[in-house]
Amino acid sequence: MRLSYLNLVLGLLLLLAVPGYLTYVYDRQLLRRAATALVRMAVQMGAVGGCLWLLYRYDGLWLSLVWVAVLVVAAALLLVSRTRLPARVLLLPACAAMFVSVVAVSAFVLCFVLRPAEPLSARWVVPVTGVLMAHVLTTGIHGVRTYFDCLRQDGQPYYTLLGNGASRLQALAPYITRALRSLLVPAVGNIAATGLFVMPMLLSGLLIGGMGPVEAVLSFVVLMFAAVTASVLSLLLTLWLVKEPLP
């Protein structure tokens, strides 16, 4: 398929004409904010498109790892901002935990489960790590926030257990359990919503890539389970690496 840039620009202008006109008439301040957001999105998508072009043009494992590292840093920064925790406490543990969990689970899925012809090529590494990273971030926000909220509101049992000779991990076990519960509940909901709304798009991509219908469905199921596994591993590693339980 060849995309005409002229048709693309004209199509976008026509699609934006009606909402743009209505916003201009009723709320010009909102129009300015929307225009700023559109420009920001265009810049971001241009940067992502350039990175993807490099990945697919110069396909290599090291370049794919650099791409994953960039995703990890961006996701960790977003996690810190959403949980409103000090970056000095959470940023490095979150980066390390996300990178290890996503890379390990992706490598297992690609090399031992799906086993495509070139499992470490960008055409496989980029979409698989992208799906896992999105799930790790969205569910990790719930888990990390619950963990620190529980410690702030009810931290006395932690110090009591430490004073009675329990290890740090034993003292934190009740809080980690609550964090895992808060992660898994939305994770299950995300799987249900993904299966209903996102599955057709993912399956279309897999079918276009040459998979049969049954293989595409099974691959989708594997990715969903892998996303939950990566999310749990990332949360546990993050909480284990954080050395200050009450920032």
Disulfide bonds with the S-S distance in Angstrom:
none
